[in-house]
Amino acid sequence: MSDVLDTATLREVLAYYDRWLAFNQRYQRVPGVQAALYFDSGAADDGVAFSAAYGLADVENAVPLTEQHLFRIASHSKTFTATAIFQLVEQGRVRLDDTAAQHVTELVGMPLGERTVRELLAHAGGLTRDSADAVWWELETLFPDRAQLLAVLQDSGSAVLPENDRFKYSNIGYGLLGLIIEAASGTSYNAFVQTGIVDKLGLTGLGPELDPARLGEYAGGYSALSYADVRVPIDHVDTRALAAATGFFGNARDLVTYFSAHLPGDERLLSDRSKREMQHPLWKTGDTDGPRYGLGLQVAKIGDRDYFGHAGGYPGHITKTFADGSRRLVLSVLTNAIDGPATALAEAGLKLIDLAVSQQRAEATGLDRFTGRYASLWGVTDFAVLGGRLYAIDPTDADPSAEPRVLEVDGDSLRVASGSGYGSYGETYDFAFGPDGSVESIGGSGGLSMHPIEKFELPERVTVKE
């Protein structure tokens, strides 16, 4: 089995992933999807290898989503907060074993004042997630200001568990980290991360909090389909004292560029020593040995590979980023619905890459004439080139690599060479090409007839033809 990702294979994967995302944005009824991928192969022109947008930024006014539209990336903010803490550690202004009260004096003598910076970063401080009354997440009130956040932190009931008892996710804990950054740096949280992270990387599509001057650049956020037949828009709001937990905005292109600074050897933001500590998988996040959490970063395994990154859930936007340090790759997917499938869409891209490199690269020619999306009454099939091989893939499958069918060329036919026995193993897809070389129809392989999806039309009623 091969594990090497070369640029030719990545180009093939991205060409198909582009079509797959476009299909799933429509199929899964997501208002809009934005995605980007960063890849560093060592070549001089490496960087953002893919950036695309699908669907609408504003459904009511039919405004197309672009690569430049901004999303609220919510808990991605925790990675910026952790990065800022480690910058202060490297500067000698904070230690990971400092207690919160050493920096936030309003917490001296109080239970949460004894939580350490390390415990807060790891969600191991046992703090309440959002307090007993967090209706700001439903926009029924404003997000808390500094005084209101301190009131939550000073409430003994906010210490839900003993420290280091287990992983317990806490936005309040990261709000406290924001206060620690302010105390240690002598400036506001927003100013510190803007100057020390965003501006340092020269990124204009990222920022720590809602920017009223740029409201026209934000993608609209929308409600879910689980409780209603239609989505309604959700306003953007300032997250105030919880910016360190959930305030950031960004676009996918700048987000993957930011995460590229967390890859080994890149010391624009942090030393490799600090990054290793952030990325070390400390705590199981559930009862099973699945995803873990480091210091400000989620750590997960997809297939046989380890990834770090984060997700974000904001009223109207769901986002996800995965970074692979050894493959030097970062993928972000942003969606503008509160039930947006960002994680599944991102995982699909990584699984397609794994599928493409799972065998030694083939160098067959003339395969592109077969590629495309084809439909019959029973559904849709994609023919795609990945790693120099042709595959038949069901684009409606959340995991497009789950049961791919390898296809072997035999003239104008493709023989099914792998896959489930319930499929058409050993049979052929027989292509009919027009005078210009385009596909007119496909027969065989199960006896069905398929047509290019742009030419496929349903009658008003499907009825038997005698």
C-alpha positions as CSV (number, residue, x, y, z in Angstrom):
1,M,0.0,0.0,0.0
2,S,1.3,3.5,-0.9
3,D,1.0,6.5,1.3
4,V,2.6,9.1,-0.8
5,L,0.5,12.1,-1.9
6,D,2.0,13.7,-5.0
7,T,0.7,16.8,-6.7
8,A,-0.7,14.9,-9.7
9,T,-2.8,12.7,-7.5
10,L,-3.9,15.6,-5.4
11,R,-5.1,17.5,-8.6
12,E,-7.2,14.5,-9.6
13,V,-8.7,14.2,-6.1
14,L,-9.5,18.0,-6.0
15,A,-11.1,17.9,-9.4
16,Y,-13.5,15.2,-8.2
17,Y,-13.9,16.7,-4.7
18,D,-15.0,19.9,-6.4
19,R,-17.8,18.1,-8.2
20,W,-18.7,16.1,-5.2
21,L,-19.0,19.1,-2.9
22,A,-21.1,20.9,-5.5
23,F,-23.4,17.9,-5.7
24,N,-23.7,17.5,-1.9
25,Q,-24.4,21.2,-1.3
26,R,-27.5,20.8,-3.4
27,Y,-28.4,17.2,-2.4
28,Q,-28.1,17.9,1.3
29,R,-29.9,21.2,1.0
30,V,-27.2,23.3,2.6
31,P,-27.6,27.0,1.7
32,G,-23.8,27.4,1.0
33,V,-20.5,25.6,1.3
34,Q,-17.1,27.1,1.2
35,A,-13.9,24.9,1.2
36,A,-10.2,25.3,0.8
37,L,-7.1,23.0,1.0
38,Y,-3.5,23.9,1.7
39,F,-0.7,21.5,0.6
40,D,3.0,21.8,1.1
41,S,5.0,19.3,-1.0
42,G,8.2,21.2,-0.7
43,A,7.9,23.0,-4.0
44,A,8.3,26.8,-4.2
45,D,4.7,27.4,-5.4
46,D,3.0,25.4,-2.7
47,G,0.2,26.9,-0.7
48,V,-3.6,27.0,-1.2
49,A,-4.2,24.3,-3.8
50,F,-7.9,24.5,-3.8
51,S,-10.5,27.1,-2.9
52,A,-14.2,27.0,-3.9
53,A,-17.7,28.1,-2.9
54,Y,-21.1,26.6,-3.7
55,G,-24.7,27.7,-3.2
56,L,-25.8,31.0,-1.7
57,A,-24.6,33.5,0.9
58,D,-28.0,35.1,1.0
59,V,-30.9,32.8,0.1
60,E,-33.6,35.5,0.2
61,N,-31.8,37.7,-2.3
62,A,-30.2,34.8,-4.3
63,V,-26.7,36.1,-3.6
64,P,-24.1,33.5,-4.7
65,L,-21.6,32.4,-2.2
66,T,-18.0,33.3,-3.1
67,E,-14.5,32.3,-1.8
68,Q,-14.3,35.7,-0.2
69,H,-17.4,35.6,1.9
70,L,-16.8,35.5,5.7
71,F,-18.1,32.9,8.1
72,R,-18.4,32.9,11.9
73,I,-15.9,30.1,12.6
74,A,-16.9,30.0,16.3
75,S,-14.8,27.5,18.3
76,H,-12.0,27.7,15.9
77,S,-11.4,30.7,18.1
78,K,-10.0,28.4,20.8
79,T,-7.1,27.5,18.6
80,F,-6.2,31.2,18.3
81,T,-6.6,31.6,22.1
82,A,-4.3,28.7,22.7
83,T,-1.8,30.0,20.2
84,A,-1.9,33.4,22.0
85,I,-1.3,31.7,25.4
86,F,1.7,29.8,24.1
87,Q,3.1,33.0,22.6
88,L,2.9,34.5,26.1
89,V,4.5,31.4,27.5
90,E,7.3,31.7,25.1
91,Q,7.7,35.4,26.1
92,G,7.8,34.4,29.8
93,R,4.6,36.3,30.7
94,V,2.5,33.2,31.4
95,R,3.3,29.7,32.7
96,L,1.0,26.8,31.9
97,D,0.9,26.0,35.6
98,D,-0.1,29.5,36.6
99,T,-3.5,29.7,38.3
100,A,-6.2,31.9,36.8
101,A,-6.2,34.1,39.9
102,Q,-2.5,34.9,39.4
103,H,-3.7,36.9,36.4
104,V,-7.4,37.6,37.0
105,T,-7.3,39.0,40.5
106,E,-11.1,39.1,40.8
107,L,-10.9,35.3,41.2
108,V,-8.5,35.3,44.2
109,G,-9.9,32.9,46.9
110,M,-12.5,31.4,44.6
111,P,-12.7,27.8,43.3
112,L,-12.2,28.7,39.7
113,G,-9.4,31.0,40.5
114,E,-7.3,27.9,41.3
115,R,-7.7,26.3,37.9
116,T,-4.5,26.4,35.9
117,V,-3.9,27.7,32.5
118,R,-3.1,24.2,31.3
119,E,-6.4,22.8,32.7
120,L,-8.4,25.5,31.1
121,L,-6.7,24.9,27.7
122,A,-7.4,21.2,27.9
123,H,-11.1,21.6,29.1
124,A,-10.0,19.7,32.2
125,G,-10.9,22.4,34.7
126,G,-14.4,21.1,35.4
127,L,-16.1,24.4,34.5
128,T,-19.7,24.8,33.4
129,R,-20.0,24.7,29.6
130,D,-21.9,28.0,29.2
131,S,-23.5,28.7,32.6
132,A,-27.0,27.8,33.8
133,D,-28.5,30.5,31.6
134,A,-26.9,30.7,28.2
135,V,-29.8,31.8,26.0
136,W,-27.4,34.0,24.1
137,W,-26.8,31.0,21.9
138,E,-30.4,31.4,20.8
139,L,-30.0,35.2,20.5
140,E,-32.6,35.7,23.3
141,T,-30.0,38.0,24.9
142,L,-26.6,39.5,24.3
143,F,-23.5,37.5,24.9
144,P,-22.0,38.3,28.3
145,D,-19.7,41.2,28.8
146,R,-16.7,41.1,31.1
147,A,-18.6,41.8,34.2
148,Q,-21.2,39.2,33.4
149,L,-18.5,36.6,32.6
150,L,-16.8,37.4,35.9
151,A,-20.1,36.9,37.7
152,V,-20.3,33.4,36.2
153,L,-16.7,32.6,37.1
154,Q,-17.3,33.8,40.7
155,D,-20.4,31.6,41.1
156,S,-19.3,28.5,43.1
157,G,-21.9,26.5,41.1
158,S,-19.8,27.1,37.9
159,A,-17.2,24.6,39.3
160,V,-19.2,21.5,38.1
161,L,-16.5,18.9,38.4
162,P,-13.1,18.7,40.2
163,E,-10.2,19.7,38.1
164,N,-8.6,16.9,35.9
165,D,-11.6,14.6,36.6
166,R,-12.4,14.2,32.9
167,F,-12.7,16.2,29.7
168,K,-15.5,18.7,30.0
169,Y,-15.8,21.3,27.2
170,S,-16.2,24.8,28.4
171,N,-16.8,28.1,26.6
172,I,-16.7,29.8,29.9
173,G,-13.2,28.4,30.5
174,Y,-12.0,29.8,27.3
175,G,-13.6,33.1,28.2
176,L,-11.4,33.0,31.3
177,L,-8.4,32.4,29.1
178,G,-9.3,35.5,27.2
179,L,-9.2,37.5,30.5
180,I,-5.8,35.9,31.3
181,I,-4.4,37.0,27.9
182,E,-5.7,40.6,28.6
183,A,-4.1,40.7,32.0
184,A,-0.7,39.2,30.9
185,S,-0.5,41.3,27.7
186,G,-1.8,44.6,28.9
187,T,-4.1,44.9,25.9
188,S,-7.5,43.6,24.8
189,Y,-7.9,40.0,23.7
190,N,-9.1,41.1,20.3
191,A,-6.1,43.4,19.8
192,F,-3.6,40.8,21.0
193,V,-4.7,38.0,18.6
194,Q,-5.2,40.5,15.7
195,T,-1.7,41.8,16.0
196,G,0.2,38.7,17.1
197,I,-1.5,36.1,14.8
198,V,-3.7,37.5,12.1
199,D,-1.6,40.5,11.1
200,K,1.6,38.5,11.5
201,L,0.4,36.1,8.8
202,G,-0.9,39.0,6.6
203,L,-4.4,37.6,6.5
204,T,-7.3,39.9,5.7
205,G,-10.0,37.2,5.8
206,L,-9.7,36.4,9.5
207,G,-10.6,38.4,12.6
208,P,-11.4,37.9,16.3
209,E,-14.9,39.3,16.4
210,L,-17.9,40.5,14.3
211,D,-16.8,43.6,12.3
212,P,-19.8,45.8,11.7
213,A,-17.9,47.6,8.9
214,R,-17.7,44.4,6.9
215,L,-21.3,43.0,7.5
216,G,-21.9,42.9,3.8
217,E,-19.0,40.4,3.4
218,Y,-20.5,37.8,5.8
219,A,-22.4,34.8,4.6
220,G,-25.9,34.7,6.0
221,G,-26.6,32.1,8.7
222,Y,-29.6,29.8,8.6
223,S,-31.7,27.6,10.9
224,A,-32.0,23.8,10.7
225,L,-34.4,21.6,8.8
226,S,-34.9,19.2,11.7
227,Y,-37.7,21.3,13.3
228,A,-39.1,23.1,10.2
229,D,-39.6,22.6,6.5
230,V,-37.8,25.8,5.6
231,R,-34.7,27.6,6.9
232,V,-34.9,31.1,8.3
233,P,-32.0,33.6,8.6
234,I,-30.2,34.2,11.8
235,D,-28.5,37.5,12.6
236,H,-24.8,37.8,13.3
237,V,-24.1,39.1,16.8
238,D,-21.0,40.2,18.8
239,T,-19.8,37.5,21.2
240,R,-18.2,40.1,23.6
241,A,-16.4,38.5,26.5
242,L,-16.7,35.1,24.9
243,A,-14.7,36.1,21.8
244,A,-11.8,33.9,23.0
245,A,-14.1,30.9,22.9
246,T,-16.3,31.6,19.8
247,G,-15.8,35.1,18.3
248,F,-13.6,34.6,15.2
249,F,-14.7,35.0,11.6
250,G,-12.9,33.8,8.5
251,N,-13.0,32.4,5.1
252,A,-11.7,28.9,4.2
253,R,-8.7,30.1,2.2
254,D,-7.3,32.2,5.1
255,L,-8.2,29.6,7.7
256,V,-6.1,26.8,6.0
257,T,-3.3,29.4,5.6
258,Y,-3.5,30.1,9.4
259,F,-3.4,26.4,10.2
260,S,-0.4,25.9,7.9
261,A,1.5,27.9,10.5
262,H,0.9,25.1,12.9
263,L,2.6,22.5,10.7
264,P,6.1,21.3,11.8
265,G,9.0,23.6,10.8
266,D,6.9,26.7,10.5
267,E,7.8,29.1,13.4
268,R,6.0,32.2,12.3
269,L,3.7,31.9,15.3
270,L,5.1,29.3,17.6
271,S,8.1,27.1,18.1
272,D,7.8,23.4,17.2
273,R,8.0,22.6,20.9
274,S,4.9,24.6,21.7
275,K,3.0,23.2,18.7
276,R,3.8,19.6,19.7
277,E,2.5,20.4,23.2
278,M,-0.7,21.8,21.8
279,Q,-1.2,18.9,19.4
280,H,-0.5,16.1,22.0
281,P,-3.7,14.1,22.5
282,L,-4.4,14.4,26.2
283,W,-8.0,13.6,27.0
284,K,-10.5,11.3,25.6
285,T,-13.6,13.3,24.7
286,G,-16.0,10.5,25.3
287,D,-16.4,7.1,26.8
288,T,-14.7,5.3,23.9
289,D,-11.1,5.7,22.7
290,G,-12.1,8.0,19.9
291,P,-11.4,11.7,19.3
292,R,-9.2,13.4,21.9
293,Y,-8.3,16.9,22.9
294,G,-4.9,18.6,23.3
295,L,-4.3,22.1,24.4
296,G,-6.7,24.2,22.3
297,L,-6.9,21.6,19.5
298,Q,-9.1,18.6,18.7
299,V,-7.1,15.5,17.7
300,A,-8.7,12.7,15.7
301,K,-7.9,9.7,13.6
302,I,-9.5,9.2,10.2
303,G,-8.6,5.9,8.7
304,D,-5.0,5.3,9.7
305,R,-4.0,9.0,9.9
306,D,-3.9,11.4,12.7
307,Y,-5.3,14.9,12.4
308,F,-5.4,18.0,14.5
309,G,-7.7,21.0,14.1
310,H,-11.1,22.2,15.4
311,A,-14.8,22.6,14.7
312,G,-17.0,25.6,15.1
313,G,-20.7,25.9,15.9
314,Y,-22.2,29.3,15.7
315,P,-25.9,30.2,15.3
316,G,-26.2,29.7,11.6
317,H,-22.7,28.5,10.8
318,I,-21.0,25.1,11.3
319,T,-17.4,24.8,10.3
320,K,-14.5,22.2,10.5
321,T,-10.8,22.1,9.9
322,F,-8.4,19.1,9.7
323,A,-4.6,19.4,9.5
324,D,-2.2,16.5,8.8
325,G,1.3,17.4,10.1
326,S,3.1,14.6,8.4
327,R,1.4,15.0,5.0
328,R,1.6,18.8,5.4
329,L,-2.0,19.3,4.4
330,V,-4.9,21.4,5.8
331,L,-8.6,21.2,4.8
332,S,-11.4,23.5,5.9
333,V,-15.1,23.3,5.1
334,L,-17.5,26.1,6.2
335,T,-21.3,25.9,6.0
336,N,-23.9,28.5,6.6
337,A,-26.6,26.5,8.4
338,I,-26.9,25.5,12.0
339,D,-27.1,21.9,11.0
340,G,-24.4,22.2,8.2
341,P,-22.5,18.9,7.6
342,A,-19.1,20.5,7.7
343,T,-17.3,17.6,9.4
344,A,-18.7,15.0,7.1
345,L,-17.9,17.0,4.0
346,A,-14.3,17.6,5.2
347,E,-13.8,14.0,6.2
348,A,-15.0,12.9,2.7
349,G,-12.2,14.9,1.1
350,L,-9.6,13.3,3.3
351,K,-11.0,9.8,2.6
352,L,-10.9,10.5,-1.1
353,I,-7.2,11.4,-0.8
354,D,-6.6,8.1,1.1
355,L,-8.4,6.2,-1.5
356,A,-6.3,7.8,-4.3
357,V,-3.0,6.9,-2.5
358,S,-4.0,3.5,-1.3
359,Q,-2.2,1.8,-4.2
360,Q,0.8,2.6,-6.3
361,R,-0.1,5.3,-8.7
362,A,-1.2,4.1,-12.1
363,E,-0.3,6.0,-15.3
364,A,-3.1,5.0,-17.6
365,T,-4.0,7.5,-20.4
366,G,-7.4,8.3,-22.0
367,L,-9.4,7.9,-18.9
368,D,-10.9,11.4,-18.8
369,R,-13.3,10.6,-21.7
370,F,-15.2,8.3,-19.2
371,T,-15.4,10.7,-16.3
372,G,-18.6,12.5,-15.3
373,R,-21.8,12.2,-13.4
374,Y,-24.5,9.9,-14.8
375,A,-28.1,9.3,-13.8
376,S,-30.9,6.8,-14.1
377,L,-34.2,6.5,-12.3
378,W,-32.3,4.6,-9.5
379,G,-29.8,7.3,-8.7
380,V,-26.5,8.9,-9.7
381,T,-23.1,7.4,-10.3
382,D,-19.8,9.3,-10.7
383,F,-16.9,8.1,-12.7
384,A,-13.7,9.7,-11.4
385,V,-10.0,9.3,-11.8
386,L,-8.1,9.0,-8.5
387,G,-4.5,8.0,-8.3
388,G,-4.5,7.3,-12.1
389,R,-7.3,4.8,-11.7
390,L,-11.0,5.0,-12.7
391,Y,-13.6,4.5,-9.9
392,A,-17.4,4.4,-9.9
393,I,-18.6,6.3,-6.8
394,D,-22.0,7.0,-5.3
395,P,-21.9,10.8,-4.6
396,T,-24.8,10.5,-2.1
397,D,-22.7,8.3,0.2
398,A,-21.4,10.3,3.2
399,D,-18.2,8.4,2.7
400,P,-17.4,8.3,-1.0
401,S,-14.5,5.9,-0.4
402,A,-16.6,3.3,1.5
403,E,-17.3,1.0,-1.4
404,P,-15.6,2.3,-4.5
405,R,-15.7,0.2,-7.6
406,V,-12.4,0.0,-9.5
407,L,-13.0,0.0,-13.3
408,E,-10.8,-1.4,-16.0
409,V,-10.9,-0.1,-19.5
410,D,-11.8,-2.5,-22.3
411,G,-12.3,-0.4,-25.5
412,D,-15.4,1.7,-25.0
413,S,-16.4,-0.3,-21.9
414,L,-15.4,-0.3,-18.3
415,R,-15.3,-3.6,-16.4
416,V,-16.2,-3.6,-12.7
417,A,-13.0,-5.1,-11.1
418,S,-13.9,-4.7,-7.4
419,G,-16.7,-3.9,-5.0
420,S,-19.6,-5.7,-3.3
421,G,-21.1,-8.8,-4.9
422,Y,-24.4,-7.0,-4.6
423,G,-23.1,-4.7,-7.3
424,S,-22.1,-5.6,-10.8
425,Y,-18.7,-7.2,-10.2
426,G,-17.3,-8.6,-13.4
427,E,-19.9,-6.8,-15.6
428,T,-19.2,-3.9,-17.9
429,Y,-20.4,-0.3,-18.3
430,D,-20.8,0.1,-22.1
431,F,-20.3,3.7,-23.3
432,A,-21.9,5.2,-26.4
433,F,-20.0,8.3,-27.5
434,G,-21.2,11.0,-29.9
435,P,-19.3,12.4,-32.9
436,D,-17.6,15.0,-30.7
437,G,-16.4,12.4,-28.2
438,S,-18.9,13.2,-25.5
439,V,-20.8,10.5,-23.7
440,E,-24.4,10.0,-24.9
441,S,-25.4,7.1,-22.8
442,I,-24.2,4.1,-20.8
443,G,-25.6,0.6,-20.8
444,G,-24.8,-2.7,-19.2
445,S,-23.6,-3.3,-15.7
446,G,-26.9,-4.4,-14.1
447,G,-28.9,-3.8,-17.3
448,L,-29.8,-0.2,-16.6
449,S,-29.3,2.7,-18.9
450,M,-27.7,5.9,-17.6
451,H,-27.3,9.3,-19.2
452,P,-25.1,12.4,-18.4
453,I,-26.9,14.1,-15.6
454,E,-27.3,17.3,-17.5
455,K,-29.3,15.4,-20.1
456,F,-31.3,13.3,-17.7
457,E,-35.0,14.3,-17.5
458,L,-37.8,12.8,-15.5
459,P,-41.2,12.5,-17.1
460,E,-44.2,13.9,-15.3
461,R,-45.1,10.3,-14.3
462,V,-42.9,7.2,-14.5
463,T,-45.0,4.6,-16.2
464,V,-44.4,1.3,-18.0
465,K,-43.7,1.5,-21.8
466,E,-45.1,-1.3,-23.8
